Amino acid sequence: MKDVLYFNSMLTPKMITFIYWLLLLLVLFNGVVRMFATFQGITFTSFIMGLLTIIGGAIAARITCELLIVLFKIHDNVKTLASRPE
């Protein structure tokens, strides 16, 4: 706990998986709402837009979380290099 409070250990990498699944659920919910909850009834365009929202949102969430993980892996590698004796 002391490592987390004094920022010696990163907390965010442990949370990224949870955030990814939360983003996927939000994207799925948004896509389903776009598909089926229209004021003029279900149209082919709204259904396609909902599918595109689900597919594009899932890809965007994955890329965002992977970029965050890459940043933290770079941090870990730099920390390892800095702690090596010369």
DRENMI-302071 format. One record per atom (N, C-alpha, C): residue number from 0; residue in three letters; chain; atom name; y, x, z. Coordinates in Angstrom, 2 decimals. Each point is the difference from the previous one (the first is absolute). Layout:
site num: NUM; residu: ALA; chaine: A; atome: CA; v: Y; u: X; w: Z
...
! end
This chain:
site num: 0; residu: MET; chaine: A; atome: N; v: -1.19; u: 0.82; w: 0.00
site num: 0; residu: MET; chaine: A; atome: CA; v: 1.19; u: -0.82; w: 0.00
site num: 0; residu: MET; chaine: A; atome: C; v: 1.26; u: 0.87; w: 0.00
site num: 1; residu: LYS; chaine: A; atome: N; v: -0.08; u: 1.14; w: 0.69
site num: 1; residu: LYS; chaine: A; atome: CA; v: 1.14; u: 0.91; w: 0.07
site num: 1; residu: LYS; chaine: A; atome: C; v: 0.36; u: 0.53; w: -1.39
site num: 2; residu: ASP; chaine: A; atome: N; v: -1.05; u: 0.28; w: -0.82
site num: 2; residu: ASP; chaine: A; atome: CA; v: 0.26; u: 0.50; w: -1.36
site num: 2; residu: ASP; chaine: A; atome: C; v: 0.77; u: -1.01; w: -0.84
site num: 3; residu: VAL; chaine: A; atome: N; v: -0.32; u: -1.26; w: 0.15
site num: 3; residu: VAL; chaine: A; atome: CA; v: 0.69; u: -1.04; w: -0.76
site num: 3; residu: VAL; chaine: A; atome: C; v: 1.44; u: -0.16; w: 0.49
site num: 4; residu: LEU; chaine: A; atome: N; v: 0.20; u: 0.02; w: 1.31
site num: 4; residu: LEU; chaine: A; atome: CA; v: 1.34; u: -0.19; w: 0.55
site num: 4; residu: LEU; chaine: A; atome: C; v: 0.94; u: 1.16; w: -0.33
site num: 5; residu: TYR; chaine: A; atome: N; v: -0.54; u: 1.21; w: -0.12
site num: 5; residu: TYR; chaine: A; atome: CA; v: 0.84; u: 1.17; w: -0.31
site num: 5; residu: TYR; chaine: A; atome: C; v: -0.08; u: 0.39; w: -1.48
site num: 6; residu: PHE; chaine: A; atome: N; v: -0.55; u: -0.88; w: -0.83
site num: 6; residu: PHE; chaine: A; atome: CA; v: -0.09; u: 0.18; w: -1.45
site num: 6; residu: PHE; chaine: A; atome: C; v: -0.79; u: 1.24; w: -0.41
site num: 7; residu: ASN; chaine: A; atome: N; v: -0.97; u: 0.40; w: 0.80
site num: 7; residu: ASN; chaine: A; atome: CA; v: -0.90; u: 1.08; w: -0.39
site num: 7; residu: ASN; chaine: A; atome: C; v: -1.14; u: -0.53; w: -0.85
site num: 8; residu: SER; chaine: A; atome: N; v: -0.26; u: -1.26; w: 0.11
site num: 8; residu: SER; chaine: A; atome: CA; v: -1.03; u: -0.66; w: -0.80
site num: 8; residu: SER; chaine: A; atome: C; v: 0.64; u: -1.17; w: -0.74
site num: 9; residu: MET; chaine: A; atome: N; v: -0.39; u: -0.16; w: -1.25
site num: 9; residu: MET; chaine: A; atome: CA; v: 0.58; u: -1.07; w: -0.82
site num: 9; residu: MET; chaine: A; atome: C; v: -0.78; u: -1.29; w: 0.22
site num: 10; residu: LEU; chaine: A; atome: N; v: 0.72; u: -1.08; w: 0.23
site num: 10; residu: LEU; chaine: A; atome: CA; v: -0.60; u: -1.30; w: 0.21
site num: 10; residu: LEU; chaine: A; atome: C; v: -0.13; u: -0.78; w: -1.30
site num: 11; residu: THR; chaine: A; atome: N; v: 0.90; u: 0.21; w: -0.93
site num: 11; residu: THR; chaine: A; atome: CA; v: 0.04; u: -0.78; w: -1.24
site num: 11; residu: THR; chaine: A; atome: C; v: -1.25; u: 0.15; w: -0.85
site num: 12; residu: PRO; chaine: A; atome: N; v: -0.59; u: 1.20; w: -0.16
site num: 12; residu: PRO; chaine: A; atome: CA; v: -1.21; u: 0.06; w: -0.83
site num: 12; residu: PRO; chaine: A; atome: C; v: -1.14; u: -0.89; w: 0.51
site num: 13; residu: LYS; chaine: A; atome: N; v: -0.04; u: -0.21; w: 1.28
site num: 13; residu: LYS; chaine: A; atome: CA; v: -1.05; u: -0.87; w: 0.56
site num: 13; residu: LYS; chaine: A; atome: C; v: 0.29; u: -1.47; w: -0.30
site num: 14; residu: MET; chaine: A; atome: N; v: 1.25; u: -0.33; w: -0.23
site num: 14; residu: MET; chaine: A; atome: CA; v: 0.39; u: -1.38; w: -0.25
site num: 14; residu: MET; chaine: A; atome: C; v: 0.02; u: -0.37; w: -1.47
site num: 15; residu: ILE; chaine: A; atome: N; v: -0.06; u: 0.98; w: -0.90
site num: 15; residu: ILE; chaine: A; atome: CA; v: 0.14; u: -0.27; w: -1.43
site num: 15; residu: ILE; chaine: A; atome: C; v: -1.12; u: -0.90; w: -0.51
site num: 16; residu: THR; chaine: A; atome: N; v: -1.21; u: 0.17; w: 0.48
site num: 16; residu: THR; chaine: A; atome: CA; v: -1.10; u: -0.86; w: -0.45
site num: 16; residu: THR; chaine: A; atome: C; v: 0.26; u: -1.45; w: 0.39
site num: 17; residu: PHE; chaine: A; atome: N; v: 0.44; u: -0.23; w: 1.22
site num: 17; residu: PHE; chaine: A; atome: CA; v: 0.34; u: -1.36; w: 0.45
site num: 17; residu: PHE; chaine: A; atome: C; v: 1.13; u: -0.58; w: -0.85
site num: 18; residu: ILE; chaine: A; atome: N; v: 1.02; u: 0.80; w: -0.26
site num: 18; residu: ILE; chaine: A; atome: CA; v: 1.13; u: -0.45; w: -0.81
site num: 18; residu: ILE; chaine: A; atome: C; v: -0.45; u: -0.35; w: -1.41
site num: 19; residu: TYR; chaine: A; atome: N; v: -0.92; u: 0.81; w: -0.57
site num: 19; residu: TYR; chaine: A; atome: CA; v: -0.52; u: -0.27; w: -1.33
site num: 19; residu: TYR; chaine: A; atome: C; v: -0.70; u: -1.36; w: -0.06
site num: 20; residu: TRP; chaine: A; atome: N; v: -0.87; u: -0.28; w: 0.96
site num: 20; residu: TRP; chaine: A; atome: CA; v: -0.71; u: -1.28; w: 0.00
site num: 20; residu: TRP; chaine: A; atome: C; v: 0.96; u: -1.16; w: 0.23
site num: 21; residu: LEU; chaine: A; atome: N; v: 1.01; u: 0.20; w: 0.83
site num: 21; residu: LEU; chaine: A; atome: CA; v: 1.01; u: -1.02; w: 0.22
site num: 21; residu: LEU; chaine: A; atome: C; v: 0.77; u: -0.28; w: -1.30
site num: 22; residu: LEU; chaine: A; atome: N; v: 0.38; u: 1.05; w: -0.71
site num: 22; residu: LEU; chaine: A; atome: CA; v: 0.68; u: -0.16; w: -1.28
site num: 22; residu: LEU; chaine: A; atome: C; v: -0.88; u: -0.74; w: -1.00
site num: 23; residu: LEU; chaine: A; atome: N; v: -1.29; u: 0.33; w: -0.04
site num: 23; residu: LEU; chaine: A; atome: CA; v: -0.91; u: -0.69; w: -0.92
site num: 23; residu: LEU; chaine: A; atome: C; v: -0.08; u: -1.50; w: 0.32
site num: 24; residu: LEU; chaine: A; atome: N; v: -0.06; u: -0.34; w: 1.28
site num: 24; residu: LEU; chaine: A; atome: CA; v: -0.03; u: -1.42; w: 0.37
site num: 24; residu: LEU; chaine: A; atome: C; v: 1.29; u: -0.71; w: -0.40
site num: 25; residu: LEU; chaine: A; atome: N; v: 1.14; u: 0.66; w: 0.20
site num: 25; residu: LEU; chaine: A; atome: CA; v: 1.28; u: -0.60; w: -0.37
site num: 25; residu: LEU; chaine: A; atome: C; v: 0.10; u: -0.18; w: -1.52
site num: 26; residu: VAL; chaine: A; atome: N; v: -0.47; u: 0.99; w: -0.76
site num: 26; residu: VAL; chaine: A; atome: CA; v: 0.02; u: -0.09; w: -1.45
site num: 26; residu: VAL; chaine: A; atome: C; v: -0.91; u: -1.14; w: -0.47
site num: 27; residu: LEU; chaine: A; atome: N; v: -1.18; u: -0.10; w: 0.58
site num: 27; residu: LEU; chaine: A; atome: CA; v: -0.93; u: -1.07; w: -0.36
site num: 27; residu: LEU; chaine: A; atome: C; v: 0.60; u: -1.37; w: 0.30
site num: 28; residu: PHE; chaine: A; atome: N; v: 0.59; u: -0.15; w: 1.17
site num: 28; residu: PHE; chaine: A; atome: CA; v: 0.64; u: -1.26; w: 0.38
site num: 28; residu: PHE; chaine: A; atome: C; v: 1.12; u: -0.35; w: -0.97
site num: 29; residu: ASN; chaine: A; atome: N; v: 0.84; u: 0.97; w: -0.31
site num: 29; residu: ASN; chaine: A; atome: CA; v: 1.12; u: -0.23; w: -0.91
site num: 29; residu: ASN; chaine: A; atome: C; v: -0.51; u: -0.38; w: -1.39
site num: 30; residu: GLY; chaine: A; atome: N; v: -1.03; u: 0.67; w: -0.48
site num: 30; residu: GLY; chaine: A; atome: CA; v: -0.55; u: -0.31; w: -1.31
site num: 30; residu: GLY; chaine: A; atome: C; v: -0.61; u: -1.39; w: -0.06
site num: 31; residu: VAL; chaine: A; atome: N; v: -0.71; u: -0.39; w: 1.04
site num: 31; residu: VAL; chaine: A; atome: CA; v: -0.60; u: -1.34; w: 0.03
site num: 31; residu: VAL; chaine: A; atome: C; v: 1.09; u: -1.07; w: 0.05
site num: 32; residu: VAL; chaine: A; atome: N; v: 1.04; u: 0.26; w: 0.77
site num: 32; residu: VAL; chaine: A; atome: CA; v: 1.11; u: -0.95; w: 0.06
site num: 32; residu: VAL; chaine: A; atome: C; v: 0.66; u: -0.12; w: -1.37
site num: 33; residu: ARG; chaine: A; atome: N; v: 0.20; u: 1.11; w: -0.68
site num: 33; residu: ARG; chaine: A; atome: CA; v: 0.58; u: -0.04; w: -1.35
site num: 33; residu: ARG; chaine: A; atome: C; v: -0.89; u: -0.76; w: -0.98
site num: 34; residu: MET; chaine: A; atome: N; v: -1.31; u: 0.12; w: 0.16
site num: 34; residu: MET; chaine: A; atome: CA; v: -0.93; u: -0.67; w: -0.91
site num: 34; residu: MET; chaine: A; atome: C; v: 0.01; u: -1.51; w: 0.17
site num: 35; residu: PHE; chaine: A; atome: N; v: -0.03; u: -0.45; w: 1.25
site num: 35; residu: PHE; chaine: A; atome: CA; v: -0.29; u: -1.41; w: 0.24
site num: 35; residu: PHE; chaine: A; atome: C; v: 1.13; u: -0.82; w: 0.60
site num: 36; residu: ALA; chaine: A; atome: N; v: 1.03; u: 0.59; w: 0.50
site num: 36; residu: ALA; chaine: A; atome: CA; v: 1.06; u: -0.76; w: 0.67
site num: 36; residu: ALA; chaine: A; atome: C; v: 1.27; u: -0.01; w: -0.84
site num: 37; residu: THR; chaine: A; atome: N; v: -0.04; u: -0.80; w: -1.06
site num: 37; residu: THR; chaine: A; atome: CA; v: 1.20; u: -0.15; w: -0.82
site num: 37; residu: THR; chaine: A; atome: C; v: 0.49; u: -1.42; w: 0.12
site num: 38; residu: PHE; chaine: A; atome: N; v: 1.27; u: -0.22; w: -0.27
site num: 38; residu: PHE; chaine: A; atome: CA; v: 0.58; u: -1.33; w: 0.13
site num: 38; residu: PHE; chaine: A; atome: C; v: -0.35; u: -0.90; w: -1.19
site num: 39; residu: GLN; chaine: A; atome: N; v: -0.24; u: 0.59; w: -1.17
site num: 39; residu: GLN; chaine: A; atome: CA; v: -0.31; u: -0.79; w: -1.18
site num: 39; residu: GLN; chaine: A; atome: C; v: -1.51; u: -0.13; w: -0.23
site num: 40; residu: GLY; chaine: A; atome: N; v: -0.81; u: 0.47; w: 0.91
site num: 40; residu: GLY; chaine: A; atome: CA; v: -1.44; u: -0.02; w: -0.19
site num: 40; residu: GLY; chaine: A; atome: C; v: -0.48; u: 1.37; w: -0.43
site num: 41; residu: ILE; chaine: A; atome: N; v: -1.29; u: 0.15; w: -0.07
site num: 41; residu: ILE; chaine: A; atome: CA; v: -0.58; u: 1.29; w: -0.38
site num: 41; residu: ILE; chaine: A; atome: C; v: 0.14; u: 0.17; w: -1.50
site num: 42; residu: THR; chaine: A; atome: N; v: 0.64; u: 1.09; w: -0.38
site num: 42; residu: THR; chaine: A; atome: CA; v: 0.12; u: 0.31; w: -1.42
site num: 42; residu: THR; chaine: A; atome: C; v: -0.72; u: 1.30; w: -0.28
site num: 43; residu: PHE; chaine: A; atome: N; v: -0.27; u: 0.22; w: -1.27
site num: 43; residu: PHE; chaine: A; atome: CA; v: -0.69; u: 1.22; w: -0.38
site num: 43; residu: PHE; chaine: A; atome: C; v: 0.85; u: 1.22; w: 0.33
site num: 44; residu: THR; chaine: A; atome: N; v: 1.31; u: -0.10; w: -0.18
site num: 44; residu: THR; chaine: A; atome: CA; v: 0.90; u: 1.12; w: 0.27
site num: 44; residu: THR; chaine: A; atome: C; v: 0.01; u: 0.35; w: 1.48
site num: 45; residu: SER; chaine: A; atome: N; v: 0.05; u: -1.01; w: 0.87
site num: 45; residu: SER; chaine: A; atome: CA; v: 0.02; u: 0.29; w: 1.43
site num: 45; residu: SER; chaine: A; atome: C; v: -1.33; u: 0.60; w: 0.46
site num: 46; residu: PHE; chaine: A; atome: N; v: -1.10; u: -0.44; w: -0.61
site num: 46; residu: PHE; chaine: A; atome: CA; v: -1.30; u: 0.55; w: 0.35
site num: 46; residu: PHE; chaine: A; atome: C; v: -0.09; u: 1.47; w: -0.41
site num: 47; residu: ILE; chaine: A; atome: N; v: 0.46; u: 0.33; w: -1.19
site num: 47; residu: ILE; chaine: A; atome: CA; v: -0.01; u: 1.39; w: -0.49
site num: 47; residu: ILE; chaine: A; atome: C; v: 0.93; u: 0.86; w: 0.85
site num: 48; residu: MET; chaine: A; atome: N; v: 1.17; u: -0.53; w: 0.35
site num: 48; residu: MET; chaine: A; atome: CA; v: 0.93; u: 0.76; w: 0.84
site num: 48; residu: MET; chaine: A; atome: C; v: -0.61; u: 0.27; w: 1.38
site num: 49; residu: GLY; chaine: A; atome: N; v: -0.75; u: -0.94; w: 0.53
site num: 49; residu: GLY; chaine: A; atome: CA; v: -0.68; u: 0.21; w: 1.27
site num: 49; residu: GLY; chaine: A; atome: C; v: -1.05; u: 1.09; w: -0.10
site num: 50; residu: LEU; chaine: A; atome: N; v: -0.79; u: -0.03; w: -1.07
site num: 50; residu: LEU; chaine: A; atome: CA; v: -1.01; u: 1.06; w: -0.21
site num: 50; residu: LEU; chaine: A; atome: C; v: 0.66; u: 1.37; w: -0.15
site num: 51; residu: LEU; chaine: A; atome: N; v: 1.09; u: 0.05; w: -0.78
site num: 51; residu: LEU; chaine: A; atome: CA; v: 0.71; u: 1.27; w: -0.18
site num: 51; residu: LEU; chaine: A; atome: C; v: 0.61; u: 0.48; w: 1.31
site num: 52; residu: THR; chaine: A; atome: N; v: 0.46; u: -0.92; w: 0.84
site num: 52; residu: THR; chaine: A; atome: CA; v: 0.53; u: 0.37; w: 1.31
site num: 52; residu: THR; chaine: A; atome: C; v: -1.08; u: 0.62; w: 0.86
site num: 53; residu: ILE; chaine: A; atome: N; v: -1.18; u: -0.61; w: -0.01
site num: 53; residu: ILE; chaine: A; atome: CA; v: -1.11; u: 0.52; w: 0.81
site num: 53; residu: ILE; chaine: A; atome: C; v: -0.42; u: 1.38; w: -0.50
site num: 54; residu: ILE; chaine: A; atome: N; v: -0.18; u: 0.15; w: -1.31
site num: 54; residu: ILE; chaine: A; atome: CA; v: -0.45; u: 1.28; w: -0.55
site num: 54; residu: ILE; chaine: A; atome: C; v: 1.06; u: 1.08; w: 0.18
site num: 55; residu: GLY; chaine: A; atome: N; v: 1.25; u: -0.30; w: -0.39
site num: 55; residu: GLY; chaine: A; atome: CA; v: 1.08; u: 0.98; w: 0.12
site num: 55; residu: GLY; chaine: A; atome: C; v: 0.33; u: 0.34; w: 1.44
site num: 56; residu: GLY; chaine: A; atome: N; v: -0.04; u: -0.99; w: 0.87
site num: 56; residu: GLY; chaine: A; atome: CA; v: 0.29; u: 0.24; w: 1.41
site num: 56; residu: GLY; chaine: A; atome: C; v: -1.06; u: 0.85; w: 0.66
site num: 57; residu: ALA; chaine: A; atome: N; v: -1.27; u: -0.25; w: -0.35
site num: 57; residu: ALA; chaine: A; atome: CA; v: -1.08; u: 0.80; w: 0.57
site num: 57; residu: ALA; chaine: A; atome: C; v: 0.11; u: 1.46; w: -0.45
site num: 58; residu: ILE; chaine: A; atome: N; v: 0.33; u: 0.19; w: -1.27
site num: 58; residu: ILE; chaine: A; atome: CA; v: 0.16; u: 1.37; w: -0.51
site num: 58; residu: ILE; chaine: A; atome: C; v: 1.19; u: 0.68; w: 0.66
site num: 59; residu: ALA; chaine: A; atome: N; v: 1.11; u: -0.72; w: 0.13
site num: 59; residu: ALA; chaine: A; atome: CA; v: 1.20; u: 0.58; w: 0.62
site num: 59; residu: ALA; chaine: A; atome: C; v: -0.24; u: 0.34; w: 1.47
site num: 60; residu: ALA; chaine: A; atome: N; v: -0.70; u: -0.88; w: 0.72
site num: 60; residu: ALA; chaine: A; atome: CA; v: -0.30; u: 0.27; w: 1.41
site num: 60; residu: ALA; chaine: A; atome: C; v: -0.87; u: 1.24; w: 0.13
site num: 61; residu: ARG; chaine: A; atome: N; v: -0.99; u: 0.12; w: -0.88
site num: 61; residu: ARG; chaine: A; atome: CA; v: -0.91; u: 1.16; w: 0.05
site num: 61; residu: ARG; chaine: A; atome: C; v: 0.76; u: 1.30; w: -0.29
site num: 62; residu: ILE; chaine: A; atome: N; v: 0.83; u: -0.02; w: -1.03
site num: 62; residu: ILE; chaine: A; atome: CA; v: 0.76; u: 1.21; w: -0.35
site num: 62; residu: ILE; chaine: A; atome: C; v: 0.95; u: 0.39; w: 1.13
site num: 63; residu: THR; chaine: A; atome: N; v: 0.69; u: -0.97; w: 0.58
site num: 63; residu: THR; chaine: A; atome: CA; v: 0.93; u: 0.28; w: 1.09
site num: 63; residu: THR; chaine: A; atome: C; v: -0.71; u: 0.63; w: 1.19
site num: 64; residu: CYS; chaine: A; atome: N; v: -1.13; u: -0.59; w: 0.39
site num: 64; residu: CYS; chaine: A; atome: CA; v: -0.74; u: 0.54; w: 1.15
site num: 64; residu: CYS; chaine: A; atome: C; v: -0.59; u: 1.37; w: -0.30
site num: 65; residu: GLU; chaine: A; atome: N; v: -0.47; u: 0.20; w: -1.23
site num: 65; residu: GLU; chaine: A; atome: CA; v: -0.53; u: 1.32; w: -0.36
site num: 65; residu: GLU; chaine: A; atome: C; v: 1.09; u: 1.06; w: 0.02
site num: 66; residu: LEU; chaine: A; atome: N; v: 1.21; u: -0.35; w: -0.45
site num: 66; residu: LEU; chaine: A; atome: CA; v: 1.10; u: 0.97; w: 0.04
site num: 66; residu: LEU; chaine: A; atome: C; v: 0.37; u: 0.36; w: 1.44
site num: 67; residu: LEU; chaine: A; atome: N; v: -0.04; u: -0.99; w: 0.88
site num: 67; residu: LEU; chaine: A; atome: CA; v: 0.26; u: 0.30; w: 1.41
site num: 67; residu: LEU; chaine: A; atome: C; v: -1.07; u: 0.92; w: 0.58
site num: 68; residu: ILE; chaine: A; atome: N; v: -1.25; u: -0.25; w: -0.34
site num: 68; residu: ILE; chaine: A; atome: CA; v: -1.08; u: 0.85; w: 0.49
site num: 68; residu: ILE; chaine: A; atome: C; v: 0.15; u: 1.41; w: -0.54
site num: 69; residu: VAL; chaine: A; atome: N; v: 0.39; u: 0.14; w: -1.27
site num: 69; residu: VAL; chaine: A; atome: CA; v: 0.21; u: 1.34; w: -0.57
site num: 69; residu: VAL; chaine: A; atome: C; v: 1.08; u: 0.74; w: 0.75
site num: 70; residu: LEU; chaine: A; atome: N; v: 1.08; u: -0.68; w: 0.36
site num: 70; residu: LEU; chaine: A; atome: CA; v: 1.07; u: 0.66; w: 0.76
site num: 70; residu: LEU; chaine: A; atome: C; v: -0.51; u: 0.51; w: 1.34
site num: 71; residu: PHE; chaine: A; atome: N; v: -0.81; u: -0.79; w: 0.68
site num: 71; residu: PHE; chaine: A; atome: CA; v: -0.51; u: 0.44; w: 1.29
site num: 71; residu: PHE; chaine: A; atome: C; v: -1.04; u: 1.11; w: -0.16
site num: 72; residu: LYS; chaine: A; atome: N; v: -0.76; u: -0.01; w: -1.08
site num: 72; residu: LYS; chaine: A; atome: CA; v: -0.95; u: 1.10; w: -0.23
site num: 72; residu: LYS; chaine: A; atome: C; v: 0.75; u: 1.29; w: -0.30
site num: 73; residu: ILE; chaine: A; atome: N; v: 1.09; u: -0.10; w: -0.74
site num: 73; residu: ILE; chaine: A; atome: CA; v: 0.83; u: 1.18; w: -0.25
site num: 73; residu: ILE; chaine: A; atome: C; v: 0.54; u: 0.53; w: 1.32
site num: 74; residu: HIS; chaine: A; atome: N; v: 0.44; u: -0.88; w: 0.88
site num: 74; residu: HIS; chaine: A; atome: CA; v: 0.49; u: 0.41; w: 1.31
site num: 74; residu: HIS; chaine: A; atome: C; v: -1.09; u: 0.73; w: 0.79
site num: 75; residu: ASP; chaine: A; atome: N; v: -1.22; u: -0.55; w: -0.01
site num: 75; residu: ASP; chaine: A; atome: CA; v: -1.11; u: 0.65; w: 0.71
site num: 75; residu: ASP; chaine: A; atome: C; v: -0.29; u: 1.38; w: -0.56
site num: 76; residu: ASN; chaine: A; atome: N; v: 0.02; u: 0.12; w: -1.33
site num: 76; residu: ASN; chaine: A; atome: CA; v: -0.28; u: 1.30; w: -0.62
site num: 76; residu: ASN; chaine: A; atome: C; v: 1.09; u: 1.03; w: 0.29
site num: 77; residu: VAL; chaine: A; atome: N; v: 1.25; u: -0.43; w: -0.01
site num: 77; residu: VAL; chaine: A; atome: CA; v: 1.10; u: 0.90; w: 0.32
site num: 77; residu: VAL; chaine: A; atome: C; v: -0.08; u: 0.44; w: 1.45
site num: 78; residu: LYS; chaine: A; atome: N; v: -0.35; u: -0.93; w: 0.89
site num: 78; residu: LYS; chaine: A; atome: CA; v: -0.16; u: 0.34; w: 1.42
site num: 78; residu: LYS; chaine: A; atome: C; v: -1.13; u: 1.00; w: 0.18
site num: 79; residu: THR; chaine: A; atome: N; v: -1.09; u: -0.17; w: -0.73
site num: 79; residu: THR; chaine: A; atome: CA; v: -1.11; u: 0.95; w: 0.07
site num: 79; residu: THR; chaine: A; atome: C; v: 0.41; u: 1.37; w: -0.49
site num: 80; residu: LEU; chaine: A; atome: N; v: 0.74; u: 0.03; w: -1.11
site num: 80; residu: LEU; chaine: A; atome: CA; v: 0.47; u: 1.28; w: -0.53
site num: 80; residu: LEU; chaine: A; atome: C; v: 0.97; u: 0.68; w: 0.96
site num: 81; residu: ALA; chaine: A; atome: N; v: 0.85; u: -0.77; w: 0.65
site num: 81; residu: ALA; chaine: A; atome: CA; v: 0.98; u: 0.58; w: 0.92
site num: 81; residu: ALA; chaine: A; atome: C; v: -0.65; u: 0.55; w: 1.26
site num: 82; residu: SER; chaine: A; atome: N; v: -1.14; u: -0.57; w: 0.39
site num: 82; residu: SER; chaine: A; atome: CA; v: -0.64; u: 0.46; w: 1.23
site num: 82; residu: SER; chaine: A; atome: C; v: -0.97; u: 1.16; w: -0.22
site num: 83; residu: ARG; chaine: A; atome: N; v: -0.23; u: 0.42; w: -1.24
site num: 83; residu: ARG; chaine: A; atome: CA; v: -0.88; u: 1.12; w: -0.29
site num: 83; residu: ARG; chaine: A; atome: C; v: 0.67; u: 1.31; w: 0.38
site num: 84; residu: PRO; chaine: A; atome: N; v: -0.75; u: 0.88; w: 0.61
site num: 84; residu: PRO; chaine: A; atome: CA; v: 0.59; u: 1.32; w: 0.28
site num: 84; residu: PRO; chaine: A; atome: C; v: 0.11; u: 0.81; w: -1.30
site num: 85; residu: GLU; chaine: A; atome: N; v: 0.98; u: 0.82; w: -0.05
site num: 85; residu: GLU; chaine: A; atome: CA; v: 0.21; u: 0.80; w: -1.22
site num: 85; residu: GLU; chaine: A; atome: C; v: -0.71; u: 1.30; w: 0.02
! end
